[in-house]
């Protein structure tokens, strides 16, 4: 069709003149959609929404500087970049540990202020300052999670393991972002300036997308239990009186879970259960660990599996048994069901063994 040739060149020129749609713009659009969903559904706390919104804004700033050449955004980008790990840490606090307290947590503003200072008065140190901030907050996240799910009273007991995995992955991505800055420096020294845009686009997009997804993690809405609860050992209690007190508290928790069917609430947290019992979250966690040899999440999930087994034995579909017993996702349900019964829900129903109890033999 030779007659079409005269139209091909103008059309190709038009396409070439159109602005690019780089990966950071796509990531920003996805994050804005996630933020809108959080707002419309009334989900997430303020810090989670702020994290998603900041991640979307930073993604647009990256696109503006790296792909559209908006020079006015270049001095803004490093300062807003260091707001990202700060927002991630504060969202983690609000979602897993305690409410954010402005009087206590204002010090985190030091990261962007320090970056702005370096930008104005010591630009040669700017790259090192950004790397330092990202590494510091990544390590702070990992240290906060070193005690496992029982050290995070606002994490849902139904998904303590997966939630921890998601936050640990986010911490590793913060470290990866710091390494990407080093890669950019190496690329500049090697004269491979063209690699800068690709490195920034890839690493920032992965990090910001992970930040946005972390903002979707559901969190409890309870206030902090009791500040300053002292740390206690989680091994067996050597004092007979302490051991007896542990067993008494665990029995109270067991009675409360049975009487009010609290395990059926998929949003149940250690903080909420401890509040019902009128004790600090740390005290309940330590008592369960010492008296039961398992953590609170395993303790509560045993009640859920017991309820699921009763529902399956009565003929309920697997999905219905999962939801009614307090699990939200099949992956968590299958993992805990197999851990306690030794079989998948489908296989267990086919074999129809005797109903399990909420107190499986300790190993």
NORNORUR-V743052 format. One record per residue. N is the residue number from 1. D_CENTER is the distance of its C-alpha to the mean C-alpha in whole Angstrom. Layout:
n->N d_center->D_CENTER
n->N d_center->D_CENTER
//
This chain:
n->1 d_center->57
n->2 d_center->58
n->3 d_center->58
n->4 d_center->54
n->5 d_center->54
n->6 d_center->55
n->7 d_center->52
n->8 d_center->50
n->9 d_center->50
n->10 d_center->49
n->11 d_center->46
n->12 d_center->45
n->13 d_center->45
n->14 d_center->44
n->15 d_center->41
n->16 d_center->41
n->17 d_center->41
n->18 d_center->38
n->19 d_center->35
n->20 d_center->32
n->21 d_center->29
n->22 d_center->27
n->23 d_center->23
n->24 d_center->21
n->25 d_center->23
n->26 d_center->22
n->27 d_center->18
n->28 d_center->19
n->29 d_center->21
n->30 d_center->18
n->31 d_center->15
n->32 d_center->18
n->33 d_center->18
n->34 d_center->15
n->35 d_center->15
n->36 d_center->19
n->37 d_center->17
n->38 d_center->15
n->39 d_center->18
n->40 d_center->21
n->41 d_center->19
n->42 d_center->18
n->43 d_center->14
n->44 d_center->12
n->45 d_center->13
n->46 d_center->15
n->47 d_center->12
n->48 d_center->10
n->49 d_center->13
n->50 d_center->14
n->51 d_center->11
n->52 d_center->12
n->53 d_center->16
n->54 d_center->16
n->55 d_center->14
n->56 d_center->17
n->57 d_center->20
n->58 d_center->19
n->59 d_center->19
n->60 d_center->23
n->61 d_center->24
n->62 d_center->23
n->63 d_center->25
n->64 d_center->28
n->65 d_center->29
n->66 d_center->29
n->67 d_center->30
n->68 d_center->32
n->69 d_center->33
n->70 d_center->33
n->71 d_center->34
n->72 d_center->33
n->73 d_center->29
n->74 d_center->30
n->75 d_center->30
n->76 d_center->27
n->77 d_center->24
n->78 d_center->24
n->79 d_center->24
n->80 d_center->21
n->81 d_center->19
n->82 d_center->19
n->83 d_center->17
n->84 d_center->14
n->85 d_center->13
n->86 d_center->14
n->87 d_center->12
n->88 d_center->9
n->89 d_center->10
n->90 d_center->11
n->91 d_center->9
n->92 d_center->7
n->93 d_center->10
n->94 d_center->11
n->95 d_center->8
n->96 d_center->8
n->97 d_center->12
n->98 d_center->14
n->99 d_center->15
n->100 d_center->16
n->101 d_center->20
n->102 d_center->21
n->103 d_center->24
n->104 d_center->22
n->105 d_center->19
n->106 d_center->22
n->107 d_center->22
n->108 d_center->19
n->109 d_center->21
n->110 d_center->23
n->111 d_center->21
n->112 d_center->22
n->113 d_center->26
n->114 d_center->26
n->115 d_center->26
n->116 d_center->28
n->117 d_center->31
n->118 d_center->31
n->119 d_center->31
n->120 d_center->34
n->121 d_center->36
n->122 d_center->35
n->123 d_center->33
n->124 d_center->34
n->125 d_center->31
n->126 d_center->29
n->127 d_center->27
n->128 d_center->27
n->129 d_center->25
n->130 d_center->22
n->131 d_center->22
n->132 d_center->22
n->133 d_center->19
n->134 d_center->17
n->135 d_center->18
n->136 d_center->18
n->137 d_center->14
n->138 d_center->13
n->139 d_center->15
n->140 d_center->14
n->141 d_center->10
n->142 d_center->12
n->143 d_center->15
n->144 d_center->12
n->145 d_center->11
n->146 d_center->14
n->147 d_center->16
n->148 d_center->13
n->149 d_center->12
n->150 d_center->15
n->151 d_center->15
n->152 d_center->12
n->153 d_center->14
n->154 d_center->12
n->155 d_center->9
n->156 d_center->11
n->157 d_center->14
n->158 d_center->14
n->159 d_center->11
n->160 d_center->10
n->161 d_center->11
n->162 d_center->9
n->163 d_center->5
n->164 d_center->7
n->165 d_center->8
n->166 d_center->5
n->167 d_center->4
n->168 d_center->8
n->169 d_center->8
n->170 d_center->7
n->171 d_center->10
n->172 d_center->12
n->173 d_center->12
n->174 d_center->13
n->175 d_center->16
n->176 d_center->17
n->177 d_center->17
n->178 d_center->19
n->179 d_center->21
n->180 d_center->22
n->181 d_center->24
n->182 d_center->26
n->183 d_center->27
n->184 d_center->28
n->185 d_center->30
n->186 d_center->32
n->187 d_center->32
n->188 d_center->34
n->189 d_center->36
n->190 d_center->37
n->191 d_center->38
n->192 d_center->35
n->193 d_center->35
n->194 d_center->34
n->195 d_center->31
n->196 d_center->29
n->197 d_center->28
n->198 d_center->27
n->199 d_center->25
n->200 d_center->23
n->201 d_center->23
n->202 d_center->21
n->203 d_center->19
n->204 d_center->18
n->205 d_center->17
n->206 d_center->15
n->207 d_center->13
n->208 d_center->13
n->209 d_center->12
n->210 d_center->9
n->211 d_center->8
n->212 d_center->10
n->213 d_center->8
n->214 d_center->4
n->215 d_center->7
n->216 d_center->8
n->217 d_center->6
n->218 d_center->9
n->219 d_center->10
n->220 d_center->13
n->221 d_center->16
n->222 d_center->18
n->223 d_center->19
n->224 d_center->19
n->225 d_center->21
n->226 d_center->23
n->227 d_center->22
n->228 d_center->24
n->229 d_center->24
n->230 d_center->25
n->231 d_center->24
n->232 d_center->26
n->233 d_center->26
n->234 d_center->25
n->235 d_center->28
n->236 d_center->31
n->237 d_center->33
n->238 d_center->36
n->239 d_center->38
n->240 d_center->39
n->241 d_center->38
n->242 d_center->35
n->243 d_center->34
n->244 d_center->36
n->245 d_center->34
n->246 d_center->31
n->247 d_center->32
n->248 d_center->34
n->249 d_center->30
n->250 d_center->29
n->251 d_center->32
n->252 d_center->31
n->253 d_center->27
n->254 d_center->29
n->255 d_center->31
n->256 d_center->29
n->257 d_center->27
n->258 d_center->30
n->259 d_center->32
n->260 d_center->29
n->261 d_center->27
n->262 d_center->24
n->263 d_center->22
n->264 d_center->23
n->265 d_center->20
n->266 d_center->17
n->267 d_center->15
n->268 d_center->17
n->269 d_center->15
n->270 d_center->17
n->271 d_center->17
n->272 d_center->19
n->273 d_center->21
n->274 d_center->22
n->275 d_center->23
n->276 d_center->25
n->277 d_center->27
n->278 d_center->28
n->279 d_center->26
n->280 d_center->24
n->281 d_center->20
n->282 d_center->21
n->283 d_center->25
n->284 d_center->23
n->285 d_center->21
n->286 d_center->24
n->287 d_center->26
n->288 d_center->25
n->289 d_center->24
n->290 d_center->28
n->291 d_center->29
n->292 d_center->28
n->293 d_center->26
n->294 d_center->23
n->295 d_center->20
n->296 d_center->19
n->297 d_center->17
n->298 d_center->20
n->299 d_center->22
n->300 d_center->21
n->301 d_center->20
n->302 d_center->24
n->303 d_center->25
n->304 d_center->23
n->305 d_center->25
n->306 d_center->28
n->307 d_center->28
n->308 d_center->27
n->309 d_center->30
n->310 d_center->32
n->311 d_center->31
n->312 d_center->32
n->313 d_center->35
n->314 d_center->36
n->315 d_center->36
n->316 d_center->32
n->317 d_center->31
n->318 d_center->28
n->319 d_center->25
n->320 d_center->27
n->321 d_center->27
n->322 d_center->23
n->323 d_center->22
n->324 d_center->25
n->325 d_center->24
n->326 d_center->20
n->327 d_center->18
n->328 d_center->16
n->329 d_center->16
n->330 d_center->19
n->331 d_center->17
n->332 d_center->16
n->333 d_center->19
n->334 d_center->21
n->335 d_center->19
n->336 d_center->20
n->337 d_center->24
n->338 d_center->25
n->339 d_center->24
n->340 d_center->26
n->341 d_center->29
n->342 d_center->29
n->343 d_center->29
n->344 d_center->27
n->345 d_center->28
n->346 d_center->30
n->347 d_center->32
n->348 d_center->32
n->349 d_center->34
n->350 d_center->36
n->351 d_center->37
n->352 d_center->37
n->353 d_center->37
n->354 d_center->37
n->355 d_center->35
n->356 d_center->32
n->357 d_center->32
n->358 d_center->28
n->359 d_center->30
n->360 d_center->30
n->361 d_center->32
n->362 d_center->30
n->363 d_center->30
//
